[in-house]
């Protein structure tokens, strides 16, 4: 079993309220390392509109790379919402950024609202010269629905192994009605690319279910260490997961030697909810970072990051 030391919550978006776009939530932390600091990209929300509807923006906070103290918080979203009728008109969440050939490449979930179900999501792409302000290359997604993946392509995590880009993401399998309200079930998928633009989908669920077929899996993040690829992700029940801690998000783990065939072994995770406090109800959206010869996991706590994200330090190696 891996052993993690919780370092606590390191960023609370409610301390930097800007009702125009940053009011609460710091969801799906994704880290990019610079020489003296790290930039943690996350997604946030302004207050709901008069109809109770939210939008989501992507932003960042710069942290000291040694003690994780806040250095700077973005003054504006890294990407504006899409134009009317486009796939990302109502949200850019979550986002994952990688630097390659002196440019910053961002992959994000673009949200649109629907009639019979609340939303649909496809994966968008944008670029930046400074990692602060991004520009989409077009008004459509870079990875969208297909015969095998008919809805909800989201949760992108971009990695590069052996000169090949890998995009780990989730794809919707079904909607289930819970007390008359549709809830999505999604599974972990992967695509690969040589240039980060043209993608080949593997069209295969990577991780077996632990709970049952309606288990929802999210936020797959993959790193390589000691001859294996290690995937940390989160999973939950399809219903009653928002306020019931026993049915809410927990961290899962799987390993592989080829990135295609994965063996799930949640007994190795070694990280669970606290008895009380900000992460006592759920653990969600893990992101693994190797810094200063140490391994850290950034993750969300209660209410899926409404009040920020925290960090745990691995004792030993993966």
C-alpha positions in Angstrom: 0.0 0.0 0.0 1.2 3.5 -0.8 1.4 5.9 2.2 0.5 9.5 1.9 1.0 12.4 4.4 -1.8 15.0 4.1 -0.4 18.5 4.0 -3.8 20.1 4.2 -5.7 22.5 2.0 -3.4 24.9 0.1 -5.8 27.1 -1.9 -9.3 28.4 -1.1 -10.9 30.3 -3.9 -13.5 32.0 -1.6 -10.6 34.0 -0.2 -10.2 35.7 -3.6 -13.8 36.3 -4.5 -14.6 38.0 -7.8 -18.3 37.7 -8.4 -17.8 38.4 -12.1 -16.1 35.0 -12.6 -14.2 33.7 -9.5 -16.6 33.2 -6.6 -16.1 29.6 -5.4 -14.8 26.2 -6.5 -11.2 25.4 -7.5 -11.8 22.1 -9.3 -9.5 19.6 -11.1 -6.1 21.0 -10.1 -3.5 20.5 -12.8 0.1 21.5 -12.2 2.8 22.9 -14.5 6.3 23.4 -13.1 8.4 26.6 -13.6 11.9 27.3 -12.3 10.8 28.9 -8.9 7.2 28.0 -8.6 4.3 25.9 -9.9 1.2 27.0 -11.7 -1.9 25.1 -10.7 -4.7 25.4 -13.2 -8.2 24.9 -11.9 -11.8 25.6 -12.8 -14.1 28.0 -10.9 -17.6 29.5 -11.0 -19.2 32.9 -10.5 -22.5 33.1 -8.6 -25.4 31.3 -10.2 -27.7 33.3 -12.5 -31.3 34.2 -11.7 -32.4 30.7 -13.0 -29.9 29.0 -10.7 -27.6 28.1 -13.7 -23.8 28.1 -13.4 -21.0 28.7 -15.9 -17.4 27.6 -15.2 -14.1 29.3 -16.1 -10.6 28.0 -16.0 -8.0 29.9 -14.1 -4.7 29.4 -12.2 -2.9 30.1 -9.0 0.9 30.2 -8.7 2.4 28.5 -5.6 5.8 28.4 -4.1 7.2 25.0 -5.3 8.7 24.2 -1.9 6.0 25.2 0.7 2.9 25.6 -1.6 2.3 29.2 -0.3 0.2 31.3 -2.7 2.3 33.7 -4.8 -0.2 35.0 -7.3 -3.8 34.4 -8.5 -4.9 35.0 -12.1 -6.6 38.3 -12.6 -8.8 36.9 -15.5 -9.8 33.5 -16.9 -7.2 31.8 -19.0 -9.8 31.4 -21.8 -13.1 33.2 -22.5 -16.3 31.2 -22.9 -17.3 30.1 -26.4 -19.6 32.1 -28.7 -23.3 31.5 -28.7 -24.2 28.0 -29.9 -20.7 26.6 -29.6 -19.7 23.5 -27.6 -18.1 25.5 -24.8 -20.6 28.4 -24.5 -21.3 27.6 -20.8 -18.1 26.3 -19.4 -14.4 25.4 -19.7 -13.9 22.6 -17.1 -11.6 20.8 -16.4 -8.4 21.9 -18.0 -5.0 20.2 -18.4 -1.9 22.0 -19.7 1.4 20.8 -21.1 4.4 22.7 -22.5 5.9 21.5 -25.8 8.1 23.3 -28.3 7.9 26.6 -26.4 4.1 26.7 -26.5 1.5 25.9 -23.9 -1.1 23.4 -25.0 -4.4 23.3 -23.1 -7.1 20.6 -23.3 -10.4 21.3 -21.6 -14.0 20.1 -21.2 -16.3 22.5 -23.1 -19.9 22.5 -21.7 -23.2 23.1 -23.4 -26.7 23.0 -21.9 -29.3 20.5 -23.1 -33.0 19.9 -22.8 -33.6 16.3 -21.8 -30.4 16.0 -19.8 -28.6 18.9 -18.0 -25.5 19.2 -20.2 -23.1 17.7 -22.7 -19.3 18.0 -22.9 -16.7 17.7 -25.6 -12.9 18.3 -25.4 -11.5 21.6 -26.7 -8.0 22.8 -27.4 -6.3 26.1 -27.0 -2.7 27.5 -27.1 -0.7 30.1 -25.3 2.7 31.8 -25.5 2.9 32.6 -21.7 0.7 30.0 -20.0 -1.6 32.8 -18.8 -3.9 33.7 -21.7 -5.0 31.0 -24.1 -6.6 31.2 -27.5 -8.7 28.4 -29.1 -7.7 27.5 -32.6 -11.3 27.2 -33.7 -14.9 27.2 -32.4 -15.3 23.4 -32.4 -13.9 20.6 -30.2 -10.7 18.7 -30.9 -12.2 15.4 -29.6 -15.9 14.9 -29.8 -18.7 12.4 -29.8 -18.6 9.3 -31.9 -20.6 6.0 -32.5 -18.8 4.4 -29.5 -18.6 7.5 -27.4 -22.0 9.2 -27.9 -21.8 11.9 -25.2 -19.8 13.5 -22.4 -16.2 13.5 -23.4 -14.5 15.3 -20.5 -11.9 15.2 -17.8 -8.9 15.4 -20.1 -5.4 14.9 -18.7 -2.6 15.4 -21.1 0.7 13.5 -20.8 3.7 12.8 -23.0 5.5 9.5 -23.0 8.2 8.4 -25.5 7.6 11.3 -27.8 3.8 10.5 -28.0 1.0 12.6 -26.6 -1.6 10.6 -24.5 -4.9 12.1 -23.6 -6.7 10.3 -20.8 -10.4 11.3 -20.5 -13.8 10.1 -19.6 -16.6 9.1 -22.0 -20.3 8.8 -21.1 -21.9 5.3 -21.3 -25.4 6.0 -20.2 -27.8 8.4 -18.3 -29.7 6.8 -15.4 -32.8 8.4 -13.9 -32.6 9.0 -10.1 -35.9 10.2 -8.7 -36.7 11.5 -12.1 -33.4 13.4 -12.5 -30.8 12.1 -15.1 -27.4 11.3 -13.7 -24.4 10.4 -16.0 -22.3 7.3 -15.9 -18.9 7.6 -17.5 -15.8 5.5 -17.9 -12.1 6.2 -18.5 -10.7 6.2 -22.0 -7.6 7.2 -23.9 -6.4 8.6 -27.2 -2.9 9.1 -28.5 -1.3 11.5 -31.0 2.1 12.4 -32.4 1.3 16.2 -32.7 -1.3 16.8 -30.0 -3.8 17.8 -32.6 -4.8 14.6 -34.6 -6.0 11.9 -32.2 -6.5 8.2 -32.5 -9.0 6.9 -30.0 -8.5 3.5 -28.4 -12.3 3.0 -28.0 -11.8 0.9 -24.9 -12.7 1.3 -21.2 -9.4 1.2 -19.4 -10.4 0.5 -15.9 -12.7 -2.3 -14.6 -15.7 -1.4 -12.3 -15.3 -2.0 -8.6 -18.8 -1.1 -7.5 -21.1 -2.2 -10.4 -21.7 -1.2 -14.0 -23.2 2.2 -13.0 -20.0 3.2 -11.3 -18.9 6.6 -12.6 -15.1 7.1 -13.0 -13.4 10.4 -13.5 -10.2 12.4 -13.7 -7.6 9.8 -14.8 -4.1 11.0 -14.2 -1.1 8.8 -15.3 2.6 9.0 -14.4 5.5 6.7 -14.9 7.8 5.3 -12.1 9.8 2.2 -11.5 9.0 0.5 -14.7 5.2 1.0 -14.5 2.6 3.5 -15.5 0.5 4.5 -12.5 -3.0 5.8 -12.9 -4.9 7.6 -10.1 -8.5 8.5 -10.7 -11.7 8.9 -8.7 -15.0 7.1 -8.7 -18.5 7.3 -7.2 -21.9 5.8 -7.1 -24.4 6.9 -9.8 -26.9 8.3 -7.2 -27.0 10.1 -3.9 -23.3 10.9 -4.1 -23.4 14.6 -3.5 -24.3 14.5 0.2 -23.8 10.9 1.2 -20.2 10.4 2.1 -20.4 6.6 1.7 -21.5 6.9 -1.9 -19.3 9.9 -2.8 -16.0 10.2 -4.6 -13.0 8.1 -3.5 -9.5 7.7 -5.1 -8.9 4.6 -7.2 -5.6 3.2 -8.6 -4.5 1.0 -11.6 -1.2 0.2 -13.1 0.1 -0.9 -16.6 3.2 -1.7 -18.4 1.9 -0.7 -21.9 -0.7 2.1 -21.3 -3.4 -0.1 -22.9 -4.0 -3.0 -20.4 -4.6 -1.8 -16.9 -4.9 -3.7 -13.6 -7.0 -2.1 -11.0 -5.9 -2.4 -7.3 -7.6 0.2 -5.1 -6.0 -1.5 -2.0 -2.8 0.3 -2.9 -4.2 3.8 -2.8 -3.4 4.6 0.8 -5.5 7.8 1.0 -9.0 8.2 2.4 -11.3 10.8 3.8 -10.4 12.5 7.1 -12.5 12.2 10.2 -13.4 15.8 10.0 -12.6 18.9 8.1 -12.4 20.0 4.4 -11.9 16.5 3.0 -14.0 14.4 5.4 -16.8 13.7 2.9 -15.0 13.0 -0.4 -11.7 12.8 -2.2 -11.8 13.6 -5.9 -9.9 14.7 -9.1 -6.3 13.5 -8.1 -3.3 14.9 -9.9 0.2 13.5 -9.4 3.2 15.7 -9.5 6.9 15.0 -9.1 8.7 17.9 -7.4 12.0 18.3 -5.6 12.6 14.6 -5.7 9.2 14.0 -4.0 5.8 12.9 -5.3 2.7 14.8 -4.4 -1.0 14.3 -5.0 -3.2 17.4 -5.5 -6.9 16.6 -4.9 -10.3 18.0 -4.1 -12.3 17.6 -0.9 -15.9 18.1 0.1 -18.5 19.4 -2.4 -16.0 18.6 -5.2 -13.7 21.5 -4.5 -16.2 24.3 -3.6 -13.7 25.5 -1.0 -10.5 24.6 -2.8 -7.9 21.9 -3.2 -5.2 20.3 -1.0 -2.0 18.3 -1.3 -0.7 15.0 0.1 3.0 13.9 0.0 3.9 10.3 -0.8 6.2 8.6 1.7 8.4 6.5 -0.4 8.1 5.8 -4.2 5.4 4.7 -6.6 
